[in-house]
């Protein structure tokens, strides 16, 4: 994606132009949260609230804490999400996470801004705020095995995608039982369960 700070008014059109299969990808992220009794959810990189909205539809008893470094994007999310069910906060992925425990942590199209060492650190911190039996669902741009499958627009300044095997190894190192739940070209949904 060519810019790091987005305009919430145009983000939906931009992301669908730059991320092939965006809606199917978002559906896969939400579907990967099924089977978890998610009453307390943490959304990392909330943006305009697209992932959060889909998660709240599937988990109708859930309350969601969402963090994003852009107050502007969170303002867009506030317009799109039920106020009584969300607590949206300005924050960065590199900072301490909100206090747990959470039943479910989700992130879509945010973690690829971190290099692998910072991803590994984040995964360890996510593990620590999840309750036993909780789940981490990570949907993101990845480095595909076949270079011809790299179809999502990224830049070398803000985007640092890694391969699925490297991220699964980092999730397992953090303590998760990890698997790939959905793959499409250079997009993946990874699931980490805390036993």
N, C-alpha and C positions, 0 to 999 in steps of 0.2 A: 504494500500500500504506500502510496507516494507521499503522504503527509502524516505527521504524528499527532497533531492536534486537529480535530475535525470539527466541522460545523454540524450541530445536531439537526438542523433543518434540511441539510442535503446528504447526511450520512447514509440514510437508507438506500438512496439511489446510487451513491458512490460505491458502497460496499457490495451491492448486487452486481455492479459493473466490473468490479475488480476481483471478486471472489466467485468463480463459477460454482454453481450448485449451492449458493449461500443458504437458501431456505431449506433444502434437503439436509444440509450440514447442521443447521440449527435444530431441525427436527431430530436428527440423530443425537445431538448433545442432550436434548430434553429426554428422549426415549431411553438414553443410557442411565438416567436417574431412576427409572422404574425399578420397583422392588425394594426401595429404601423407604422406610417410614420417616419422611423428611418433614419435621416440624420446624426446624431451625436450619436455615440455608445461608451460606456465604457465597456471594458472587464476586469473583475477582475480575476487575475490568468491566464494570457494568455497562459503560457506554450509554446508549440511548434506552437500554432496558430490554432489548429484544430477547436475549437468553432468559433473563429474569421473568419476563412475561410468560414465556413458554413453560418455565419451571413451575410458576405459581398456578398455572392452569392444571398441570398434572398433579400438583401437591396442594390441594385446596385448603388444607389446615396449616400450611407453612407460613412462617414469617421469614423475611429475607433481609439480610444485611448486605448491602452492595458497596463496593469501593471502586473508585476510579480517580485518576489524577486530574481529570478535567471537570471543574465545576459546571462548565457549559454543557458538557455531555450529561452530567447528572441532572441538570435542569430539564433536559429533554426527557430523561428517564422518569422524572417526577410527573411529567405530563402523561406518560404512557403506563404507569403502574399504579395499583391501588394504594393510596396513601396510608391506609390503616395497616397494611401488611408489609411495608418496607421501611428500612432505615438506611438512607443513602449517605455515604460519607466520602469526603475527599481523602485520598490516600494512594500511596504507590505500592506496587508489588514487593519492592525491596524493604519496605517498612514493616514493623511488627503488625501481625494480623489482629483483627478484633478478637476479644476473648471468646473462647469456646465454652462448652463444646457445641459443635455443629453436627447435624446428622448428615449433611450433604454440603460439599463445596463444589462449585462449578466455575469454569472459566472458558470463555470462547473468544478466540482471536486477540488475546492479550499477552500470553506468556511468551510468545515468539519474540517479544521485544527484549527478552533476557538471554544472555549467553548461557551455555550449559551449566557452568558453575553456579550461576544465580538461579537457574531453574532448579538445580539440585537443592540449593538452600531453601527455595520456596517450597519444594515438595516436602522437605523435612518439617518446615513450619506448618504446612497444611496438615500433615499427619498428626502433629501435636495438638491441633485444635479440633480434630475430628473425634467423635465418640467411638468407642469400640463398636464395630458393625457399621460404621459410617462409610461414605463413599466420596471419592474425588473424581469428577468428570472433567476432563481436559480436552477441549476441542480447539484445534489450532492448525496453522500452516506448518508443514514439516518439509524437510529435505527428502524428496522422493528417491527411491532406488534408481528409477529411470529418469535421467535429466529431462527428457521430453515431457514428463508429467508435471514439470514446474510451470504452472499456468497462472498462479496467483501473483499479482503485481506486488513486489517487495522492493525495498531499497537496502543498501549496505550500511546505511547510517543507523536506522532505527530497528531493522528487522534482522533477527538472528535465529532462523529456524534450524532445528536439529532433526536428525533421523528418528523414525519411530523406535528402532532398537535402542538407540542411545537414551531416549526419553523413558522407555520402559525400564531400562537398567537403572536409571536415576530414581524412578519411582520405587523400584524394588529395593534399592539401597536405602531409601527413606523409610522402608518398612511395609510398603503396600504390596498386596497381591495384585499384580498389574497385568492388563491385557489390552489389546487393540479391539475396540468394539465396532469401528466403522472406518473404512479407508476409501478415499476417492482422489486419485491423482496426487496432489500435494496438500490434501486436507486429511486430517485424522481425528478421531475421537478415541481417546485413551481413558480407561477406567482403572482407578486404584481403589481397592477395598481395604479397609482397616479391619483385620481380624480380631 
